[in-house]
C-alpha cells in the first residue's frame, strides 16, 4: 500500500513538473499554401438612455426617439482566406472571400463572389490592396479596404512565452463609431496560459476597456470589461476557437442632456486551417 502511494505521489509530482515546464506563445500568422475558414457569431444588446429636463425629453419623444432606445442584433459571418506559394521575396499572395453573411454590406460580397486581394509574409498580417468581382464603386472599395486594414492593425497579442499558470497582457488602441462621434478607447487584454495539449494551448482571456476620448464640449466617461477563452493552435499559428463576453458603459454629459450608453456582447469565433 505504501509503495502504491509512493508511486502515485511521484507520478503526480513529475506530471506536474512536466506541465509546468511546458511553454507556449501566441504568434498569430498566415502561412503559405493554406486555406483558413473562419466562422464568427455575435450577439449585441445596445441600450441608450436619455436623462435631462422634461421639455428636452419631450422634444426627443416628439421626434420619434424612444427612451430608452434598445437595439438587439445578432450576426453570423463566414470568410475564407487562401494563401499562395512563397515567393523569392519571402511573401505570398492572399485572397479573402466572404462565404456567408447576414450583414447587408458583406452579403453583397457573398452574392457577387467578390475576391479581396493582397500579399502577406509569415511575420506580418496581409496588406489588402484590391477587390475583384464587386459592383462597389472605387471609392467604396477604398473605404472597405481601409476598414479591413484598420481591423488587422488592432489584432495584437503578447510576445512572451508563457508557462502554465503565467499571464501576459497587451494594450491596444480601439475606436468605436457611435452616431456622428468616434469613441477612442484603450483595451488591455490579459492572457493566462491554462493548459497545453499537443499543439493546442488553452488561455483564459480578461479584457478591460478604458475610454480615452477627449471630445470638446462634452464630458465623456466610461469603460467596461470582459472575459473569455481561447484555444490556440501553435503548429498553424492560428486560433481554433475564441469566445468572450463583454460589457461596456459610457456616459456623455452634454449640459442639459445626458446620454447613458450600455452595451453587452457575446461572440464566438472558430477557425479551420487546411493545407492546399
DAMO-V718840 format. One record per pair of residues at least 4 apart in sequence whose ideal C-beta (glycine too) atoms are under 8 Angstrom apart, sorted by the first residue. I is the first residue (numbers start at 1). J is the second residue. Records with the same first field share a line. If there is no record, write none. Layout:
BEGIN
I = J / J
END
This chain:
BEGIN
1 = 5
2 = 6
3 = 7
4 = 8
5 = 9
6 = 10
7 = 11
8 = 12
9 = 13
10 = 14
11 = 15
12 = 16
13 = 17
14 = 18
15 = 19
16 = 20
17 = 21
18 = 22
19 = 164 / 195 / 196
20 = 163 / 164 / 165
21 = 163
22 = 163 / 164 / 196
23 = 161 / 162 / 163
24 = 161 / 162 / 193 / 196 / 201 / 232 / 234
25 = 158 / 159 / 160 / 161 / 162 / 234
26 = 157 / 158 / 191 / 201 / 203 / 232
27 = 157 / 234 / 237
28 = 155 / 157 / 237 / 238 / 239
29 = 122 / 123 / 237 / 238
30 = 34 / 36 / 81 / 83 / 94 / 120 / 122 / 125 / 126 / 237 / 238
31 = 83 / 122 / 236 / 237
32 = 83 / 84 / 85 / 86 / 92 / 122
33 = 83 / 84 / 85 / 86 / 92 / 275 / 276
34 = 82 / 83 / 236 / 273 / 274 / 275 / 276
35 = 80 / 81 / 82 / 83 / 273 / 274 / 275 / 276
36 = 80 / 81 / 82 / 83 / 238 / 271 / 272 / 273
37 = 78 / 79 / 80 / 99 / 271 / 272 / 274
38 = 78 / 79 / 80 / 81 / 269 / 270 / 271
39 = 76 / 77 / 78 / 269 / 270 / 271
40 = 75 / 76 / 77 / 78 / 267 / 268 / 269
41 = 74 / 75 / 76 / 267 / 268 / 269
42 = 74 / 75 / 265 / 266 / 267 / 268
43 = 72 / 73 / 74 / 265 / 266 / 267
44 = 71 / 72 / 73 / 74 / 75 / 263 / 264 / 265
45 = 70 / 71 / 72 / 263 / 264 / 265
46 = 70 / 71 / 72 / 73 / 261 / 262 / 263
47 = 68 / 69 / 70 / 71 / 261 / 262 / 263
48 = 68 / 69 / 70 / 259 / 260 / 261 / 262
49 = 67 / 68 / 69 / 259 / 260 / 262
50 = 56 / 57 / 60 / 65 / 67 / 68 / 257 / 258 / 259 / 260
51 = 257 / 258 / 259 / 260
52 = 56 / 57 / 256 / 257 / 258
53 = 57 / 256
54 = 58
55 = 59
56 = 60 / 256 / 257
57 = 61 / 67
58 = 62
59 = 63
60 = 65 / 67
61 = 65 / 67
65 = 69
66 = 70
75 = 101 / 102 / 103
76 = 100 / 101 / 102
77 = 98 / 100 / 101 / 102 / 103 / 106
78 = 98 / 99 / 100 / 101
79 = 96 / 97 / 98 / 99
80 = 96 / 97 / 99
81 = 94 / 95 / 96 / 97 / 126
82 = 94 / 95 / 96 / 97 / 276
83 = 92 / 93 / 94 / 120
84 = 92 / 93 / 94 / 95
85 = 92
86 = 90 / 91 / 92
87 = 91 / 92
90 = 121 / 122
91 = 119 / 120 / 121
92 = 119 / 120 / 121
93 = 117 / 118 / 119
94 = 117 / 118 / 119 / 120 / 126 / 128
95 = 115 / 116 / 117 / 118
96 = 115 / 116 / 118 / 128 / 148
97 = 109 / 113 / 114 / 115 / 116
98 = 106 / 109 / 110 / 114
99 = 110
100 = 110
101 = 106 / 107 / 109 / 110
102 = 107
103 = 107
104 = 108
106 = 110
107 = 111
108 = 112 / 114 / 134 / 135 / 136
109 = 114 / 116 / 134
112 = 133 / 134 / 135
113 = 133
114 = 131 / 132 / 133 / 134 / 136
115 = 131 / 132 / 133
116 = 128 / 130 / 131 / 145 / 148
117 = 128 / 129 / 130 / 131 / 132
118 = 126 / 127 / 128 / 129 / 130
119 = 126 / 127 / 129
120 = 124 / 125 / 126 / 127
125 = 152 / 153 / 155
126 = 152
127 = 149
128 = 145 / 148 / 149
129 = 145
130 = 141 / 145
131 = 136 / 141 / 144 / 145
134 = 141
136 = 140 / 141 / 144
137 = 141
138 = 142
139 = 143
140 = 144
141 = 145
142 = 146
143 = 147
144 = 148
145 = 149
146 = 150
147 = 151
148 = 152
149 = 153
150 = 154 / 175
151 = 155
154 = 172 / 173 / 174
156 = 170 / 172
157 = 170 / 191
158 = 162 / 168 / 169 / 170 / 191
160 = 168
162 = 166 / 167 / 168 / 191 / 192 / 193
163 = 193
164 = 193 / 194 / 195 / 196
165 = 192 / 193
166 = 192 / 193
167 = 190 / 191 / 192 / 193
168 = 190 / 191
169 = 188 / 189 / 190 / 191
170 = 188 / 189
171 = 186 / 187 / 188
172 = 186 / 187 / 189
173 = 184 / 185 / 186 / 187 / 212
174 = 184 / 185 / 186 / 187 / 209
175 = 182 / 183 / 184 / 185
176 = 182 / 183 / 185
177 = 181 / 182 / 183
178 = 182 / 183 / 261
181 = 215
182 = 213
183 = 211 / 213 / 220 / 222 / 250
184 = 211 / 212 / 213
185 = 209 / 210 / 211 / 212 / 213 / 223
186 = 209 / 210 / 212
187 = 207 / 208 / 209
188 = 207 / 208 / 210
189 = 205 / 206 / 207
190 = 205 / 206 / 207
191 = 203 / 204 / 205 / 230
192 = 203 / 204 / 205 / 206
193 = 201 / 202 / 203
194 = 202 / 203 / 204
195 = 201 / 202
196 = 200 / 201 / 202
197 = 202
199 = 233 / 234 / 235 / 236
200 = 231 / 232 / 233 / 234 / 240
201 = 231 / 232 / 234
202 = 229 / 230 / 231 / 232
203 = 229 / 230 / 231 / 232
204 = 227 / 228 / 229
205 = 227 / 228 / 229 / 230 / 242 / 244
206 = 225 / 226 / 227
207 = 225 / 226 / 227 / 228 / 244 / 246
208 = 223 / 224 / 225
209 = 223 / 224 / 225 / 226 / 246 / 248
210 = 223
211 = 220 / 221 / 222 / 223 / 250
213 = 220
214 = 220
215 = 220 / 252
217 = 254
218 = 252 / 253 / 254
219 = 252 / 253
220 = 250 / 251 / 252 / 253
221 = 250 / 251
222 = 248 / 249 / 250 / 251 / 261
223 = 248 / 249 / 250
224 = 246 / 247 / 248 / 249 / 263
225 = 246 / 247
226 = 244 / 245 / 246 / 247 / 265
227 = 244 / 245
228 = 242 / 243 / 244 / 245
229 = 241 / 242 / 243 / 244
230 = 239 / 241 / 242 / 243
231 = 239 / 240 / 241 / 242
232 = 238 / 239 / 240
233 = 237 / 238 / 239 / 240 / 273
236 = 273
238 = 271 / 273
239 = 269 / 271
240 = 270 / 271
241 = 268 / 269 / 270 / 271
242 = 268 / 269 / 270
243 = 266 / 267 / 268 / 269
244 = 266 / 267
245 = 264 / 265 / 266
246 = 263 / 264 / 265 / 266 / 267
247 = 262 / 263 / 264 / 265
248 = 261 / 262 / 263 / 264 / 265
249 = 260 / 261 / 262 / 263
250 = 260 / 261
251 = 258 / 259 / 260 / 261
252 = 258 / 259 / 261
253 = 258
254 = 258 / 259
END
